Amino acid sequence: MAPAATAPYDWILAITTIAFVGASAGNGANDVANSYATSVAARTLTMLQVGFLATITEFIGAVALGARVTSTIKNGIISIGRFQGRPGVLMLAMGCAEVGNATWLLTATGLGFPVSTTQTVVGSLIGVGFATQSSIKWSWQSGSVSQVAASWGIAPLIAAAFSALLFGVLKYSVLERKDSFKWAMRLIPFYLAFTAAILALFLVIEIPNAPTLEEFGVGKIIGIILGVFFGVLAVGYIFFIPFFERKLIKKDPRIRIWHLPLGPLLRKENPPLYWPGKGDVYVTNYYEDAYGNVSAGTNARHHADVQTTIDNGVRTDSPSNGSDSDSTNVHKRKSDMPSAPDAATMEKEGYPAANVNNQKATPNLLKRKRPEPYERWIVPVKSLSWTSPKKWWNWFKFLLLQGVSRDVISHDSELLRAIHARANRYDVRVEHLWTYCQVVSAMMMSIAHGSNDVANAVGPWAAVYETYRSGYVNTRSPTPVWFLVVAGLLLGLGFWFYGYHIMRALGNKITQMSPTRGFSIELGAAITVLLASRLGLPVSTTQCLVGASMGVALMNYDVGAVNWRQLAFIFLGWVLTLPCAALISGLLALMALNAPHF
């Protein structure tokens, strides 16, 4: 039973709860998509795989590692003094903040703006602060408005520098060396170990409940880093190298990730493969879009030492032998790079072979390898009566799976095809080696997001809930586990149904993505967040990932390989976040506070 002071305001709790669902789902649709966007754009993971992974990693981050004490006033951005002795006003203010938070996140996601969820809730609280005449933290101090504005430039630039450095080292140590695959096989265990060590440190620092570095001590931190590094290095040589040899050197298409534990047994002539894979493709062409086109490298200023071959009927890229004749034919091979399916494929699909090399006509003429959800499930049953079970079943599948079965890799745009054409293209076998680093990086970023940013949606709702139960102003309270369970599930579901908007806005819409680029972006962003946490610099993971994408794109040494229009569009979303969220929550609070019944 609620105390008498707050019992009349149960309707505020109800409205705030609805807004909390929207805010959590919007948080998942926007920020979770940031973590996995490069993995999907590089074809390392499918949208369906990410849908399941994101639900699991966000839930683990929120429930197992999320803060057990929620600070209602994010970053102390507004003063709580105005609410003392007025629990009803606090409930109303926090309810309006949650509505503003949810409205802007869902709107921004629908428009394709990758925004910071932390800055969204800060903007909502600023609006409430204006409406209630609470003092707002403007001066340069931790979590202030000035620091939030500064993060629009600080975070992307630092992340761009780190990711460009990482990709530059990878580019010149592996990708553009003679016989790049041989060098990749030599160095991949060290990259796996380095990535794991950085991510272990990332989790230690970023998890809210973890001790500080000072509490850990330098000795323990060094021990964790070295222990993880050498442990993963051993795993790399014992398990990963035999796995890669079987998959990429012996070109065994039956090998799947679940065969990794076999380790040295994979070196046998007939290893004991359980649940072997089907098909003839032993490695994915990571540069191919949904139409079977490859634009990357067709107009690059520098061409990596690769050649296009046909292997078991599958078009792949492999390193050349480095002979003089090959090097003189690099420019001749530009036309051989697969920018469209071959004539045989065209004829099988029923299209005239004359359109093979017509890149402008290709997207309109070619069929997608996998149809979009509406074409896949709704079109076949459109003529059926609503009494048909098949029609209902297809509509059910469409509503359930439409968010994780859309093509977010391909963009039917001449501008983007021209941008991708200016990016270098590398051996897809080398690219495959870095998919594992990339996926682990994305998962760690997602777990850290779940542990940190769950408070952005939970904070205002927790304030309303705890104040309603206690009858007095409660701005810092223990967070019940069931709060985190609900929020963790909503984060995953938000991505499942709505995250495809942000997946399209990032990745290939900024530049040509590939696993090596995605790895550099994810790790560069993680290092930036680590450094910023120690230096007290204001950064957003979203802004770090966008900046990191720009840094890697510029390593093509061609500004034309970057979609500057998309970057300007994303920056506009960052600038609009604070005023839009503040305007929505502030106007709601102002109207409610001045209504006759208050």
C-alpha positions in Angstrom: 0.0 0.0 0.0 1.4 3.4 -1.0 1.8 6.1 1.6 -0.8 8.9 1.7 1.7 11.4 0.3 2.1 9.5 -3.0 -1.0 7.4 -3.3 -2.9 9.9 -5.6 0.0 9.7 -8.1 -0.3 6.1 -9.2 -1.2 7.4 -12.7 2.3 9.0 -12.9 3.8 5.6 -12.1 1.7 3.9 -14.8 2.7 6.5 -17.5 6.3 6.4 -16.5 6.3 2.6 -16.7 5.0 2.7 -20.3 7.7 5.3 -21.1 10.3 3.1 -19.5 9.4 0.3 -21.9 9.8 2.6 -24.8 13.1 4.1 -23.4 14.6 0.6 -22.8 13.6 -0.6 -26.3 14.8 2.6 -27.9 18.1 2.3 -26.0 18.5 -1.3 -27.3 17.5 -0.4 -30.9 20.0 2.5 -31.0 23.0 1.7 -28.8 23.0 -2.1 -29.2 23.0 -1.7 -32.9 26.2 0.5 -32.5 28.0 -2.4 -30.9 27.3 -4.9 -33.7 26.9 -2.7 -36.8 30.4 -3.3 -38.1 30.1 -7.1 -37.6 26.9 -7.2 -39.8 28.2 -4.7 -42.3 31.3 -6.8 -42.8 29.2 -10.0 -43.2 30.9 -11.5 -40.2 27.5 -12.0 -38.5 24.0 -12.1 -39.9 21.2 -9.9 -38.4 19.5 -13.0 -37.0 22.7 -14.1 -35.2 23.2 -10.6 -33.8 19.5 -10.6 -32.7 20.2 -13.6 -30.5 23.7 -12.5 -29.4 22.5 -9.0 -28.5 19.7 -10.3 -26.4 22.1 -12.5 -24.5 24.9 -10.1 -24.1 22.7 -7.1 -23.1 20.9 -9.3 -20.6 24.2 -10.5 -19.1 25.5 -7.0 -18.9 22.4 -5.6 -17.3 21.6 -8.3 -14.8 25.0 -9.8 -13.9 27.1 -6.7 -14.1 24.6 -3.8 -13.9 24.8 -1.2 -11.1 23.0 -2.3 -8.0 22.5 1.3 -7.0 20.8 3.6 -9.5 21.5 7.3 -9.5 18.2 8.9 -10.5 19.7 12.3 -11.6 22.2 11.2 -14.3 25.6 12.8 -13.7 23.9 15.1 -11.0 23.0 17.3 -14.0 20.2 19.1 -12.0 19.9 19.9 -8.4 17.5 17.9 -6.3 16.9 20.7 -3.8 13.7 21.9 -5.6 12.0 18.6 -4.9 12.6 18.2 -1.2 9.3 17.7 0.6 7.5 17.5 -2.7 7.5 13.8 -3.7 4.6 14.3 -6.2 6.5 16.9 -8.1 9.6 14.7 -8.3 7.5 11.8 -9.6 6.0 14.1 -12.3 9.4 15.5 -13.3 11.0 12.1 -13.6 8.0 10.8 -15.5 8.3 13.6 -18.0 12.0 13.0 -18.3 11.3 9.3 -19.1 8.7 10.3 -21.7 11.2 12.7 -23.3 13.9 10.1 -23.2 11.7 7.4 -24.8 10.2 9.8 -27.4 13.6 11.1 -28.7 15.3 7.7 -28.7 12.5 6.0 -30.7 12.2 9.0 -33.1 16.0 9.2 -33.6 16.2 5.5 -34.3 13.4 5.7 -36.8 15.2 8.6 -38.6 18.5 6.6 -38.6 20.3 8.9 -36.1 22.8 6.9 -34.0 22.6 9.0 -30.8 24.1 8.7 -27.3 21.5 7.4 -24.9 23.3 9.0 -22.0 23.1 12.4 -23.6 19.4 11.7 -24.4 18.6 11.2 -20.7 20.8 14.2 -19.7 18.9 16.3 -22.2 15.6 15.1 -20.8 16.7 16.1 -17.3 17.9 19.5 -18.5 14.4 20.1 -19.8 12.8 19.1 -16.5 15.4 21.3 -14.7 14.2 24.3 -16.7 10.5 23.5 -16.1 11.0 23.1 -12.3 13.6 26.0 -12.1 16.2 23.7 -10.7 19.9 24.7 -11.0 21.6 23.0 -14.0 25.3 22.0 -14.1 26.7 24.1 -16.9 30.4 24.7 -16.0 33.2 22.4 -17.0 33.0 19.5 -14.4 32.2 15.8 -14.5 28.9 15.1 -16.4 28.2 18.8 -17.1 26.4 20.2 -20.1 29.6 21.7 -21.4 31.4 18.4 -21.2 28.5 16.7 -23.1 28.9 19.3 -25.9 32.7 18.8 -26.0 32.3 15.1 -26.4 30.8 15.7 -29.9 34.4 16.5 -31.1 36.6 14.8 -28.5 35.3 11.3 -28.7 35.2 10.9 -32.5 38.7 12.4 -33.0 40.4 10.3 -30.4 38.7 7.1 -31.6 39.6 7.9 -35.2 43.3 8.2 -34.2 43.4 4.9 -32.3 41.5 3.0 -34.9 43.5 4.4 -37.8 46.7 3.4 -35.9 45.4 -0.1 -35.3 44.3 -0.6 -38.9 47.6 1.0 -40.1 49.7 -1.5 -38.2 47.5 -4.4 -39.5 47.6 -3.0 -43.0 51.3 -2.8 -43.3 52.2 -5.9 -41.2 49.7 -8.2 -43.0 47.2 -6.9 -45.5 49.6 -5.3 -48.0 52.6 -7.5 -47.6 53.7 -10.0 -50.2 51.9 -13.3 -49.4 49.6 -11.7 -46.9 47.9 -14.9 -45.9 51.2 -16.4 -44.7 51.8 -13.4 -42.5 48.2 -13.4 -41.3 48.6 -17.0 -40.1 51.8 -16.1 -38.3 50.4 -13.1 -36.5 46.8 -14.0 -35.8 47.5 -15.8 -32.4 49.1 -12.6 -31.2 46.2 -10.4 -32.4 43.8 -12.8 -30.6 45.8 -12.5 -27.4 46.2 -8.7 -27.7 42.5 -8.2 -28.3 41.5 -10.4 -25.4 43.9 -8.6 -23.0 42.6 -5.1 -24.0 39.0 -6.3 -23.7 39.7 -7.8 -20.2 41.0 -4.5 -19.1 38.0 -2.8 -20.7 35.6 -4.9 -18.7 37.5 -4.4 -15.5 37.3 -0.6 -15.8 33.8 -0.2 -17.4 31.7 -2.6 -15.2 30.0 -0.4 -12.6 30.4 -2.9 -9.7 34.1 -3.6 -10.4 36.7 -2.1 -8.1 38.6 0.9 -9.3 42.1 0.6 -10.7 43.5 2.0 -7.5 41.7 -0.7 -5.5 42.9 -3.4 -7.8 46.5 -2.2 -7.7 49.0 -2.1 -10.5 50.3 -5.6 -9.8 46.9 -7.2 -10.2 46.1 -5.2 -13.4 49.4 -6.3 -15.0 48.7 -9.8 -13.8 45.3 -9.8 -15.5 46.6 -8.4 -18.7 49.6 -10.8 -19.0 47.5 -13.8 -17.8 44.8 -13.2 -20.4 47.4 -12.4 -23.1 49.5 -15.6 -22.7 46.4 -17.8 -21.9 44.7 -16.7 -25.2 48.0 -17.0 -27.1 48.3 -20.6 -26.0 44.7 -21.2 -27.0 45.4 -19.6 -30.4 48.3 -21.9 -31.2 46.6 -25.1 -29.8 43.1 -24.7 -31.2 42.8 -21.8 -33.6 45.8 -22.5 -35.9 44.7 -26.2 -36.6 41.2 -24.9 -37.2 42.4 -22.2 -39.7 44.7 -24.7 -41.4 41.8 -27.1 -42.0 39.3 -24.4 -43.1 41.5 -22.0 -45.2 44.5 -24.1 -46.4 42.8 -27.4 -46.9 39.7 -25.5 -47.9 37.3 -27.9 -46.1 33.8 -26.5 -46.4 32.5 -28.8 -43.6 34.4 -26.9 -40.9 32.3 -24.8 -38.6 33.1 -22.8 -35.4 31.8 -25.6 -33.2 34.7 -27.8 -34.5 37.2 -25.4 -32.8 37.6 -27.6 -29.6 38.9 -30.5 -31.8 42.2 -28.5 -32.0 45.1 -30.7 -33.1 42.7 -33.5 -34.2 41.8 -31.3 -37.2 45.2 -31.9 -38.6 44.3 -35.6 -39.2 43.4 -36.7 -42.7 39.8 -37.5 -41.6 39.1 -35.6 -38.4 36.0 -36.7 -36.3 33.7 -33.9 -37.4 30.4 -33.7 -35.5 27.6 -31.9 -37.2 29.6 -31.0 -40.4 28.6 -28.0 -42.4 27.0 -28.3 -45.8 27.8 -26.7 -49.1 30.9 -25.9 -51.1 31.8 -22.5 -49.8 34.8 -22.6 -47.4 35.1 -18.9 -46.9 32.7 -16.0 -47.3 33.3 -13.1 -49.7 33.1 -10.3 -47.2 32.9 -7.6 -49.8 29.8 -9.0 -51.6 26.4 -7.3 -51.2 22.9 -8.8 -51.4 22.9 -8.6 -55.2 26.2 -10.6 -55.4 28.1 -7.4 -56.4 31.5 -6.3 -55.1 32.4 -2.6 -55.5 35.4 -2.4 -53.2 38.8 -2.0 -55.0 37.4 -1.3 -58.4 38.5 2.4 -58.3 41.0 2.4 -55.4 44.1 4.5 -55.7 46.2 1.6 -54.4 45.5 -2.1 -55.2 46.5 -4.7 -52.7 48.4 -7.7 -54.2 45.3 -9.9 -54.8 43.9 -11.7 -57.7 40.4 -13.0 -58.3 40.1 -16.8 -58.8 37.3 -19.3 -59.2 37.6 -22.0 -56.6 35.1 -24.8 -56.4 32.6 -22.6 -58.2 33.0 -19.9 -55.5 34.5 -16.6 -56.3 37.2 -15.6 -53.8 40.2 -13.4 -53.5 43.6 -14.9 -53.0 47.2 -13.5 -52.9 49.2 -13.5 -56.0 52.6 -15.1 -56.2 54.2 -11.6 -56.3 55.8 -12.1 -59.7 56.6 -9.2 -62.0 54.0 -10.3 -64.5 51.3 -10.2 -61.8 52.4 -6.8 -60.6 52.2 -5.4 -64.0 48.7 -6.7 -64.5 47.2 -5.2 -61.4 45.3 -2.6 -63.3 44.2 -5.1 -65.9 42.7 -7.2 -63.1 40.4 -4.3 -62.0 37.8 -5.5 -64.5 38.1 -9.0 -63.2 37.1 -8.1 -59.7 33.6 -9.3 -59.1 31.4 -6.2 -59.5 28.5 -8.3 -60.7 27.5 -12.0 -61.1 28.8 -13.7 -64.2 26.8 -14.2 -67.4 25.9 -17.8 -66.5 24.4 -16.7 -63.2 22.5 -13.9 -65.0 21.0 -16.2 -67.6 19.9 -18.7 -64.9 18.1 -15.9 -63.2 16.4 -15.0 -66.5 18.2 -11.7 -67.2 20.1 -10.9 -70.4 23.9 -11.4 -70.2 24.4 -8.0 -71.8 23.5 -6.4 -68.4 26.4 -8.1 -66.6 28.8 -5.1 -66.7 26.1 -2.4 -66.5 26.6 -1.4 -62.9 24.0 1.3 -63.0 21.4 -1.2 -64.1 22.5 -4.1 -61.8 20.6 -3.2 -58.6 17.3 -2.7 -60.5 17.7 -5.8 -62.7 19.2 -8.4 -60.4 17.3 -10.3 -57.7 18.6 -10.2 -54.2 20.1 -13.5 -53.0 17.6 -13.3 -50.1 14.3 -11.4 -50.5 13.2 -8.8 -48.0 10.7 -9.8 -45.3 7.6 -8.4 -47.0 8.5 -10.1 -50.3 9.5 -13.3 -48.5 6.4 -13.8 -46.3 3.6 -11.4 -47.3 3.6 -11.3 -51.1 3.2 -15.1 -51.5 0.0 -15.1 -49.3 -1.4 -11.7 -50.4 -4.1 -13.3 -52.5 -5.2 -15.8 -49.8 -8.2 -15.2 -47.7 -7.8 -14.2 -44.0 -9.4 -17.5 -43.1 -6.3 -19.3 -44.5 -4.0 -20.5 -41.7 -1.0 -20.1 -44.0 -1.7 -16.4 -44.3 -1.9 -16.0 -40.5 1.3 -18.0 -40.1 3.2 -15.9 -42.6 2.1 -12.7 -41.0 3.2 -14.1 -37.6 6.6 -14.8 -39.1 6.8 -11.4 -40.7 6.0 -9.5 -37.5 8.3 -11.7 -35.4 11.3 -11.8 -37.8 11.1 -8.6 -40.0 13.5 -6.7 -37.8 16.3 -9.3 -38.0 15.8 -10.5 -41.6 16.3 -7.2 -43.4 19.3 -6.5 -45.7 21.2 -3.8 -43.9 24.5 -4.3 -45.8 23.5 -3.2 -49.4 22.5 0.3 -50.3 21.0 0.9 -53.7 23.0 4.1 -54.2 25.3 5.2 -56.9 27.1 7.5 -54.4 27.8 4.6 -52.0 28.9 2.3 -54.8 31.4 5.0 -55.9 32.6 5.4 -52.3 33.1 1.7 -51.8 34.9 1.4 -55.1 37.6 3.7 -53.7 38.3 1.4 -50.8 41.1 -1.2 -51.0 40.1 -4.8 -51.1 42.1 -7.6 -49.5 42.3 -11.4 -49.5 39.1 -12.7 -48.0 41.0 -15.6 -46.3 42.9 -13.0 -44.3 39.7 -11.1 -43.6 38.2 -14.3 -42.2 41.0 -14.7 -39.6 40.0 -11.4 -38.0 36.2 -12.2 -37.8 36.8 -13.9 -34.5 38.5 -10.9 -32.9 35.8 -8.7 -34.3 32.9 -10.8 -32.9 34.5 -11.0 -29.4 35.1 -7.2 -29.5 31.5 -6.6 -30.4 30.2 -8.9 -27.7 32.4 -7.2 -25.0 31.2 -3.8 -26.1 27.6 -5.0 -25.9 28.1 -6.5 -22.4 29.7 -3.2 -21.2 26.8 -1.3 -22.7 24.3 -3.5 -20.9 26.0 -3.0 -17.6 26.5 0.8 -18.0 23.6 2.2 -20.0 20.8 0.2 -18.5 20.7 2.9 -15.8 19.7 5.5 -18.5 16.3 3.9 -18.8 16.0 2.5 -15.3 17.1 5.7 -13.4 14.0 7.9 -13.9 11.6 5.0 -13.6 13.4 3.8 -10.4 13.0 7.3 -8.9 9.2 7.3 -9.6 8.8 3.7 -8.3 10.8 4.2 -5.1 9.4 7.6 -4.3 5.8 6.2 -4.8 6.6 3.3 -2.4 8.4 5.3 0.3 6.3 8.5 0.2 9.4 10.8 0.2 11.9 12.0 -2.3 14.2 9.1 -3.1 16.9 9.9 -5.7 19.5 7.1 -5.0 18.1 3.7 -4.2 19.0 0.0 -4.4 18.1 -1.3 -7.8 15.9 -4.5 -7.5 17.2 -7.3 -9.7 13.9 -7.6 -11.4 14.3 -4.0 -12.7 17.5 -5.1 -14.4 16.0 -8.3 -15.7 13.1 -6.4 -17.4 15.5 -3.7 -18.7 17.9 -6.3 -20.0 15.2 -8.1 -21.9 13.8 -4.9 -23.3 17.3 -3.8 -24.6 17.5 -7.1 -26.6 13.9 -6.9 -27.9 14.4 -3.3 -28.9 17.3 -4.3 -31.2 15.4 -7.3 -32.4 12.4 -5.4 -33.7 13.8 -1.9 -34.4 17.6 -1.9 -34.5 17.8 -2.4 -38.3 17.4 1.4 -38.8 20.7 2.1 -37.0 22.5 -0.9 -38.6 21.7 0.6 -42.0 22.9 4.1 -40.9 26.3 2.8 -39.7 28.8 0.3 -41.3 28.7 0.3 -45.1 26.8 3.6 -45.2 30.0 5.4 -43.9 32.6 3.4 -45.8 33.3 -0.1 -47.2 33.4 -2.5 -44.2 35.4 -5.7 -43.8 36.4 -7.9 -40.8 39.8 -6.3 -40.5 38.3 -2.8 -40.6 35.5 -3.8 -38.2 38.1 -5.2 -35.8 40.1 -2.0 -35.8 37.0 0.1 -35.3 35.7 -2.0 -32.3 39.1 -2.2 -30.6 39.9 1.5 -31.3 36.6 2.5 -29.7 37.2 0.3 -26.7 40.7 1.8 -26.1 39.2 5.3 -26.4 36.6 4.6 -23.8 39.3 3.1 -21.5 41.5 6.1 -21.9 38.7 8.6 -21.5 37.5 6.8 -18.3 40.9 7.3 -16.7 41.4 10.9 -17.9 37.8 11.9 -17.0 37.1 13.0 -20.6 33.4 12.9 -21.7 32.9 10.3 -24.4 30.0 8.3 -25.8 30.5 4.8 -27.1 28.3 5.7 -30.1 30.5 8.7 -30.9 33.6 6.6 -30.5 32.4 4.0 -33.0 31.4 6.6 -35.6 34.8 8.4 -35.2 36.6 5.0 -35.4 34.8 4.2 -38.6 36.0 7.5 -40.1 39.6 6.9 -39.0 39.7 3.5 -40.6 38.1 4.8 -43.8 40.8 7.5 -44.1 43.4 4.8 -44.0 42.5 4.3 -47.7 44.4 7.6 -48.2 41.4 8.8 -50.2 38.9 11.2 -48.7 36.5 9.9 -51.4 36.4 6.6 -49.6 34.4 8.3 -46.8 30.7 9.2 -47.0 30.9 12.7 -45.6 27.2 13.3 -46.1 26.4 10.4 -43.7 28.9 11.7 -41.1 27.3 15.1 -41.3 23.9 13.6 -40.9 25.0 11.6 -37.8 26.7 14.7 -36.3 23.4 16.6 -36.8 21.7 13.9 -34.7 24.2 14.4 -31.9 23.6 18.1 -31.9 19.8 17.7 -31.9 19.8 15.2 -29.0 20.1 17.6 -26.1 17.7 20.3 -27.3 15.1 17.9 -28.6 15.0 15.6 -25.6 15.0 18.7 -23.3 12.2 20.4 -25.3 9.9 17.3 -25.1 10.4 16.7 -21.4 10.5 20.4 -20.5 7.3 21.3 -22.2 5.5 18.2 -20.8 6.7 19.1 -17.2 5.8 22.8 -17.7 2.3 22.1 -18.9 1.7 19.5 -16.1 3.1 21.6 -13.3 0.9 24.5 -14.3 -2.3 22.5 -14.9 -5.1 23.5 -12.5 -4.9 20.3 -10.4 -1.3 21.0 -9.4 
